[in-house]
Amino acid sequence: MIGVPNRLEDSVSYAFDPELAPAIAMLPHVEIDDIAEARATINAMLTELGSADPSGVDVRDELVPGPEGAPDVPVRIYTPHRRTAPAAVYDIHGGGFIIGSIDIDHAANLQFARELGVVVVSVEYRLAPEHPFPAPLEDCYAGLVWTAKNADALGIDPQRIAIHGQSAGGGLAAATALLARDRGGPALAFQYLGVPEVDDRLETPSMRQFVDTPVWSRPQAEFSWDSYLGGPGRRGGADVPVHAAPARATDLSGLPPAYISVMQFDPLRDEGIAYAQGLLAAGIPTELHLFPGTFHGSAIVQQAAVTQREVAEAIVVLRRGLGL
């Protein structure tokens, strides 16, 4: 079974931030290869965390047109009472392509709407393995197209949309930006790629080294990509398209400016760094931040100073990316 270490001593070889290390033993133990159980665990965790403060923000759920021949796509729209600019954040949640829901980012999206003073649209895409690539990506793209087409109703400028995602959501955000460029779709102003999952080949040094790290490790990445790409034997193959795994893209020109974050003890670390380097080589203004002593999802330890810096930086980065 694939999960996080459930004892602190499982991870003593890693120099975790001293505020993060004691919390590792208390992290939920998620076995992602038991998908039903993993989804139930995440839902229970969200319930346990309780309701986020909705003050200052109107929230509504809608169904928008999905990809051709596919079901409508649920989106959640956050409209702040105090608007600072006709801009928007388009959010894609994480979960290894196979778990999670629109509720994962609910608290963060409320904060974005309230502190940035802009509309936030969050998309609920279909999950693998029931719906492998390209279904999740096409749902994300359909939600983005709807957002841009309904700019007037949303009170936004379609040229001032920033895409945002964490983990698999960061990978889907990168892929959605590529798809928008290649299809002549919505012109994104900015892309925020938090600890993005972008490379199915799993050949980077961090991916080879971190086989037992908390929350995310190489075995989990293998299962995640197998699920997303339609089954074992596909990841790492020559026929995986760039829109499935953006790290495979050889042309990153014409993409929006980017911010990429990576965590020190995260198997996704080096692919995020490499993607930032690829964007820079293509002439794309790109900021890269490695947070020392951290692991994938360590922001769940909200009281840690490094987490508070990460959260504060997200607001600053999005504010700058949207020209607020």
C-alpha positions as CSV (number, residue, x, y, z in Angstrom):
1,M,0.0,0.0,0.0
2,I,1.2,3.6,-0.7
3,G,0.9,6.2,2.0
4,V,2.7,8.7,4.1
5,P,5.0,7.7,6.9
6,N,2.9,7.2,10.0
7,R,5.8,7.5,12.4
8,L,8.1,10.5,12.8
9,E,11.1,8.1,12.9
10,D,10.3,7.0,9.4
11,S,11.6,10.4,8.1
12,V,14.6,11.2,10.4
13,S,17.0,11.2,7.5
14,Y,15.4,14.4,6.2
15,A,16.3,17.8,7.7
16,F,12.8,19.0,8.0
17,D,12.0,22.5,9.3
18,P,11.9,22.2,13.1
19,E,8.3,23.5,13.1
20,L,7.2,20.9,10.5
21,A,9.0,17.8,11.8
22,P,6.8,17.1,14.9
23,A,3.6,17.3,12.8
24,I,4.6,14.5,10.4
25,A,3.4,11.8,12.8
26,M,0.0,13.4,13.0
27,L,-0.6,13.7,9.2
28,P,-3.5,11.6,7.9
29,H,-2.4,8.3,6.4
30,V,-3.7,8.2,2.9
31,E,-3.3,5.0,0.8
32,I,-3.9,6.4,-2.7
33,D,-3.8,3.0,-4.4
34,D,-7.1,2.3,-2.5
35,I,-8.8,5.1,-4.3
36,A,-12.2,4.8,-2.6
37,E,-10.6,4.9,0.8
38,A,-8.3,7.8,-0.2
39,R,-11.2,9.9,-1.3
40,A,-13.1,9.1,1.9
41,T,-10.1,10.1,4.0
42,I,-9.7,13.4,2.2
43,N,-13.4,14.2,2.5
44,A,-13.3,13.3,6.2
45,M,-10.2,15.6,6.7
46,L,-12.0,18.5,5.0
47,T,-15.0,18.0,7.3
48,E,-12.8,17.8,10.3
49,L,-11.1,21.1,9.4
50,G,-14.5,22.8,9.5
51,S,-16.1,25.6,7.5
52,A,-14.0,28.4,6.3
53,D,-14.9,32.0,7.0
54,P,-17.0,33.2,4.0
55,S,-17.2,36.8,5.3
56,G,-16.8,39.4,2.6
57,V,-17.3,37.0,-0.3
58,D,-20.4,35.7,-2.1
59,V,-20.0,32.1,-3.2
60,R,-22.1,30.2,-5.7
61,D,-21.9,27.0,-7.7
62,E,-22.8,26.6,-11.3
63,L,-22.7,24.1,-14.1
64,V,-21.0,25.3,-17.3
65,P,-20.7,23.7,-20.7
66,G,-18.2,20.9,-20.7
67,P,-16.1,19.5,-23.6
68,E,-17.9,18.4,-26.6
69,G,-19.9,15.2,-25.9
70,A,-19.0,15.4,-22.2
71,P,-21.1,16.4,-19.1
72,D,-21.3,19.9,-17.9
73,V,-18.5,21.0,-15.6
74,P,-19.1,22.3,-12.1
75,V,-17.4,25.5,-11.1
76,R,-17.5,27.6,-7.9
77,I,-17.5,31.3,-8.2
78,Y,-16.2,33.6,-5.4
79,T,-17.1,37.3,-5.7
80,P,-15.7,39.7,-3.1
81,H,-17.9,42.4,-1.7
82,R,-14.9,44.8,-2.2
83,R,-13.6,44.7,-5.7
84,T,-10.2,46.2,-6.4
85,A,-9.9,45.4,-10.2
86,P,-11.8,43.6,-13.0
87,A,-9.5,40.6,-12.7
88,A,-9.9,36.9,-11.9
89,V,-8.0,33.9,-10.5
90,Y,-8.9,30.6,-12.2
91,D,-8.1,27.8,-9.7
92,I,-7.5,24.1,-10.3
93,H,-7.3,21.8,-7.2
94,G,-4.7,19.2,-6.6
95,G,-4.9,15.5,-5.6
96,G,-2.6,13.5,-7.8
97,F,-5.2,13.6,-10.6
98,I,-7.2,10.9,-8.7
99,I,-8.5,12.4,-5.4
100,G,-9.7,15.8,-4.2
101,S,-12.5,18.1,-5.1
102,I,-13.4,21.7,-5.4
103,D,-13.6,21.8,-1.6
104,I,-9.9,21.3,-1.1
105,D,-9.1,24.9,-2.2
106,H,-12.2,26.5,-0.7
107,A,-10.5,28.3,2.2
108,A,-7.7,29.5,0.0
109,N,-10.0,30.7,-2.7
110,L,-12.1,32.7,-0.1
111,Q,-8.8,34.3,1.0
112,F,-7.8,35.1,-2.5
113,A,-11.1,36.7,-3.3
114,R,-11.2,38.7,0.0
115,E,-7.5,39.8,0.0
116,L,-7.0,40.4,-3.7
117,G,-10.5,41.9,-4.3
118,V,-10.9,39.8,-7.5
119,V,-13.3,37.1,-8.7
120,V,-12.1,33.5,-8.2
121,V,-13.4,30.7,-10.3
122,S,-12.6,27.1,-9.2
123,V,-13.2,24.1,-11.5
124,E,-14.4,20.6,-10.5
125,Y,-12.8,18.3,-13.1
126,R,-13.4,14.6,-13.6
127,L,-10.9,12.4,-11.8
128,A,-8.7,9.5,-13.0
129,P,-8.6,6.6,-13.3
130,E,-12.3,6.6,-14.2
131,H,-11.7,9.5,-16.4
132,P,-8.0,9.5,-17.6
133,F,-6.3,12.1,-19.8
134,P,-7.5,14.1,-21.6
135,A,-10.8,14.3,-19.7
136,P,-9.6,16.2,-16.6
137,L,-7.6,18.6,-18.7
138,E,-10.5,19.2,-21.1
139,D,-12.8,20.0,-18.2
140,C,-10.2,22.5,-16.9
141,Y,-10.0,24.1,-20.3
142,A,-13.8,24.2,-20.7
143,G,-14.1,26.0,-17.4
144,L,-11.5,28.5,-18.5
145,V,-13.2,29.2,-21.8
146,W,-16.5,29.7,-20.0
147,T,-14.9,32.2,-17.6
148,A,-13.4,34.2,-20.4
149,K,-16.6,34.1,-22.5
150,N,-18.7,35.3,-19.5
151,A,-16.3,38.0,-18.5
152,D,-18.9,40.8,-18.7
153,A,-21.3,38.9,-16.5
154,L,-18.5,38.1,-14.0
155,G,-17.3,41.7,-14.1
156,I,-13.8,40.8,-15.2
157,D,-11.4,41.7,-18.0
158,P,-10.8,38.5,-20.0
159,Q,-7.2,39.7,-20.5
160,R,-6.6,39.7,-16.7
161,I,-7.1,36.1,-15.7
162,A,-4.4,34.3,-13.7
163,I,-4.4,30.5,-13.6
164,H,-3.5,28.9,-10.3
165,G,-2.9,25.3,-9.2
166,Q,-1.1,23.2,-6.6
167,S,0.5,19.8,-7.2
168,A,-1.5,17.9,-9.8
169,G,-3.5,21.2,-10.0
170,G,-0.3,22.9,-10.8
171,G,0.4,20.4,-13.6
172,L,-3.1,20.8,-15.0
173,A,-2.7,24.6,-14.8
174,A,0.5,24.4,-16.8
175,A,-1.2,22.1,-19.3
176,T,-4.2,24.4,-19.5
177,A,-1.9,27.3,-20.3
178,L,-0.3,25.3,-23.1
179,L,-3.6,24.2,-24.4
180,A,-4.9,27.8,-24.4
181,R,-1.9,28.9,-26.3
182,D,-2.1,26.1,-28.9
183,R,-5.8,26.5,-29.5
184,G,-5.8,30.2,-29.6
185,G,-8.0,30.2,-26.4
186,P,-8.2,32.7,-23.5
187,A,-5.1,34.9,-23.2
188,L,-3.9,34.2,-19.6
189,A,-2.1,37.0,-17.8
190,F,-0.2,34.8,-15.4
191,Q,0.3,31.2,-14.3
192,Y,0.9,30.3,-10.6
193,L,2.3,26.7,-10.5
194,G,2.6,25.5,-6.9
195,V,4.7,22.3,-6.6
196,P,3.5,21.3,-10.1
197,E,3.3,17.6,-11.2
198,V,4.4,17.9,-14.8
199,D,6.7,15.0,-15.7
200,D,5.6,11.4,-16.2
201,R,9.1,10.1,-16.8
202,L,10.1,10.2,-13.1
203,E,13.8,10.5,-13.9
204,T,14.8,13.6,-11.9
205,P,17.2,13.2,-8.9
206,S,14.5,14.2,-6.4
207,M,12.1,11.7,-7.9
208,R,14.6,8.9,-7.7
209,Q,15.7,9.8,-4.2
210,F,12.5,10.6,-2.3
211,V,10.8,7.2,-2.1
212,D,9.5,7.6,1.5
213,T,8.8,11.3,2.0
214,P,5.6,12.4,3.8
215,V,2.4,13.0,1.8
216,W,4.0,12.4,-1.6
217,S,6.7,10.0,-2.7
218,R,7.9,8.2,-5.8
219,P,5.5,5.2,-5.4
220,Q,2.6,7.6,-5.2
221,A,3.8,9.5,-8.3
222,E,4.0,6.2,-10.2
223,F,0.4,5.3,-9.2
224,S,-0.8,8.8,-10.0
225,W,0.7,8.9,-13.5
226,D,-0.5,5.3,-14.2
227,S,-4.0,6.4,-13.3
228,Y,-3.9,9.6,-15.3
229,L,-2.5,8.2,-18.4
230,G,-4.9,5.2,-18.6
231,G,-3.0,2.4,-17.0
232,P,0.4,0.9,-16.3
233,G,2.9,0.9,-19.1
234,R,2.1,4.3,-20.5
235,R,4.1,6.7,-18.3
236,G,7.6,7.3,-19.6
237,G,6.6,6.1,-23.1
238,A,7.5,8.0,-26.3
239,D,3.9,8.7,-27.1
240,V,2.8,10.7,-24.0
241,P,1.7,14.1,-25.3
242,V,2.9,17.4,-24.0
243,H,-0.6,18.4,-22.8
244,A,-0.6,15.4,-20.5
245,A,2.9,16.1,-19.2
246,P,4.0,19.7,-19.8
247,A,7.7,18.9,-18.9
248,R,7.8,17.2,-22.3
249,A,7.1,20.4,-24.2
250,T,10.0,21.6,-26.2
251,D,8.4,24.9,-27.1
252,L,7.4,27.0,-24.1
253,S,7.3,30.3,-26.0
254,G,4.2,32.4,-25.9
255,L,3.1,31.4,-22.5
256,P,2.2,33.8,-19.7
257,P,4.6,34.9,-17.0
258,A,5.0,32.3,-14.3
259,Y,5.7,31.7,-10.6
260,I,6.7,28.2,-9.6
261,S,7.2,27.0,-6.0
262,V,8.9,23.8,-5.0
263,M,9.6,22.1,-1.6
264,Q,13.0,20.8,-0.6
265,F,12.0,17.2,0.3
266,D,9.4,16.6,-2.4
267,P,9.9,14.2,-5.3
268,L,8.3,16.9,-7.6
269,R,11.0,19.4,-6.6
270,D,13.4,19.0,-9.6
271,E,10.8,18.8,-12.3
272,G,9.4,22.1,-11.0
273,I,12.8,23.6,-11.2
274,A,13.4,22.2,-14.7
275,Y,10.1,23.6,-15.9
276,A,11.0,27.0,-14.5
277,Q,14.3,26.8,-16.4
278,G,12.5,25.8,-19.6
279,L,10.2,28.8,-19.3
280,L,13.2,31.1,-18.7
281,A,15.0,29.7,-21.7
282,A,12.0,30.5,-23.8
283,G,12.0,34.1,-22.6
284,I,9.1,33.8,-20.2
285,P,9.4,36.0,-17.1
286,T,9.5,33.4,-14.3
287,E,10.0,33.4,-10.6
288,L,11.1,30.3,-8.8
289,H,11.0,29.8,-5.0
290,L,12.3,26.7,-3.2
291,F,11.1,26.6,0.4
292,P,13.8,24.9,2.6
293,G,13.0,22.2,5.1
294,T,9.6,21.5,3.6
295,F,7.8,18.5,2.1
296,H,4.9,18.2,-0.4
297,G,1.8,19.5,1.3
298,S,3.7,20.8,4.4
299,A,1.5,23.9,4.3
300,I,-1.1,21.8,6.1
301,V,1.0,22.8,9.2
302,Q,-0.6,26.2,9.2
303,Q,1.2,27.6,12.2
304,A,4.7,27.1,10.9
305,A,6.5,30.2,9.9
306,V,7.6,28.8,6.5
307,T,3.9,28.0,5.7
308,Q,2.9,31.5,6.7
309,R,5.6,32.9,4.3
310,E,4.3,30.6,1.5
311,V,0.7,31.8,2.0
312,A,1.6,35.4,2.2
313,E,3.8,35.1,-0.9
314,A,1.0,33.6,-2.9
315,I,-1.1,36.8,-2.3
316,V,1.8,39.0,-3.3
317,V,2.6,37.0,-6.4
318,L,-0.9,36.9,-7.7
319,R,-1.4,40.6,-6.9
320,R,1.7,41.4,-9.0
321,G,0.7,38.9,-11.8
322,L,-2.7,40.5,-12.1
323,G,-1.3,44.1,-12.0
324,L,-3.3,45.0,-8.9
